[in-house]
């Protein structure tokens, strides 16, 4: 067995009404002035009033930054950091989708360093300290609550950059499926497919290891078994719980092995055309997976078996192609429009997008099959 390192968030609290543990965890981290980084809609949830009331009972001063937008850029992270510094907070709590949690990670670092996002990106390997950090997802997809990665948009270059450092692992992640009951069907679909892709790319990454493989395969089984029910019946708490759990497992997997070309190809179209991240991944999934199959058909056959495909008597190549068919069926059942042309991308844009994706070496280097510029253009064309 090759040597590998496995790291993760040290404490998880999972289950219905797990959010009620929040202020106990704040006190255990010896904090009294939490700064919340939230999606704007959080304040419309009943749970937010419960948080406010509980903070008063615990004599905890509560401050909030809720100016999170889809695919937030450096500017949002820097504004949130400045607000947190002014608040004199002693702990950061991120609650929301992946964007809110990613910004919370950056704020937790910036409050102590006094820096900004561009500083962090250029010297991210030097990050070694932050404020205490609690992350609470309200979607089932990004897995950001258990990763050491923060993705931010560079609005000037119209692309996305990742900050990757073990200091970005939260102290505590609280996963409460009740918080996901209000997700609309399209968000359920996009985030759920995002989690499935996390698991598949973690499994097939050149950086995968036995632990990440185990987590990825279990995540695939759970996510595949629940995504359609969660989409069709959003108030099915069991399906919501399973999606949140599967998303977390996939997050742990790719945090230790990396995602690959699907995510790399999704970044430029997400940043330039403001396509939601999970949707961008859904669009690129089929063409990239079809390209990748020959690099490691055994792993894709394992993925096929994990989602319940009968692979008996099938070669690895045959099982891998059955996986693609099933994933395409899921996309159709989720009513996802899977082609770039539906979102304003034209053939004239392909060359520019391909040039951008070739710069995302952090992910492309971990893809099971290397990709040339010409191949990148063909993959975008196939998705058009």
Residue, then its C-alpha position, 0 to 999 in steps of 0.5 A: x500500500x502506498x503511503x497516504x495522509x488522511x485529514x478531516x474535521x475533528x468533530x461532527x454532530x449529525x441528526x434531526x435538530x442537531x442545530x440545538x447543540x450550537x451554543x454548547x459548542x460555542x461555549x466549549x470553544x470558549x467563545x462569547x462573540x460569534x460572527x455568523x456568515x450566512x445566506x440571506x434567506x437564513x433570516x427567513x427560517x424559523x431556526x434563525x429566530x431560535x438562534x437569536x433567542x438562544x443567544x440571548x438566553x446564553x448572554x452571547x453577543x451575536x453578529x451577522x454578515x448575510x451579504x452572500x451571493x452565488x459564486x462570491x468573489x474576493x470582494x465579498x470575502x474581504x468585506x465580510x472579513x472587515x466586518x468581522x474584525x470590527x465586531x471584535x468576534x472570537x468565533x466564526x459560524x458559517x451557515x448556508x450553502x457552500x458559498x457561505x461556508x467557504x467565505x466563513x473559512x476565509x473570514x476565520x483566517x483573515x480576522x487574525x491575519x488582517x490580510x485579504x483574499x489575494x494575499x491568501x491565494x498567493x501565500x496559502x501554504x503559509x496559513x497556520x492560524x484562524x479563529x475557532x470555526x463552526x460550519x452548518x450546511x443548509x444544502x446537501x451537495x458541496x461538502x464544504x463543512x468537512x473540507x479544507x478548501x474555499x473556492x472564490x470567484x475572480x471577477x476580473x479574470x472571470x474564473x475561480x480560484x481555490x484556497x487549500x490549507x488544513x487550517x480551513x478544516x472547521x473545529x465542528x460541523x453540525x449537520x441538521x437535515x431539518x435545515x434542508x427541508x426548504x430547499x427548492x427542487x432545482x437546488x436539491x437537484x444541482x447540489x445532489x448531483x454535485x455531491x455524486x460528482x464529488x464521490x466519483x471524482x474522489x474515487x477516480x482521482x490519481x490521489x485517491x487512497x483506500x480511505x477516500x475510496x471507501x467513503x466515496x463508494x458509500x457516498x455514491x450508494x447513499x446519494x443514488x438511493x435518495x436523490x430522486x426521492x429528495x427531489x420529488x418529495x422535499x419534505x421526506x426527512x429521511x431522504x433529506x438526512x441521507x442526502x446530507x450524510x452522503x454529501x458529507x461522506x463525499x466531501x471527506x473523500x474528495x478533501x483527501x483525494x481531490x476532484x478532477x476535470x469535471x470541476x475544472x471545466x465547470x469553473x470557467x462556465x460558472x464564473x463567466x455565465x453565472x451558472x450555479x456550481x452544481x448545474x455547471x458540474x451536471x452539464x460537464x459530467x457526461x462528456x468528461x466521464x466519457x473521456x475519462x473511462x479508458x483511464x481507469x475502467x475498474x474504478x468506474x465499474x466499482x462506482x457502477x456496482x455501488x449505485x446498484x447496477x448489476x455488473x455480474x458477467x460484465x467487463x469493467x468497460x461494460x460496467x463503466x458504460x452502464x454507469x454513464x447511462x444511469x447517470x444520464x438517466x438521473x440528470x433527466x429525472x431531475x429535469x436538468x438541461x444538460x447542454x451549454x447552449x441553454x445558458x448562452x454559450x456559443x461555439x465562438x466561446x469554446x476556444x476561450x473557455x478551453x484556454x481558461x480551463x487549462x490553467x486550472x492545473x490544481x484539478x487537472x493534474x489529479x484527473x485520471x486522464x491528462x487533457x490537452x488544449x485541443x481535447x479541452x475544446x472538444x469536450x466543451x463542444x460535446x457539452x454545447 
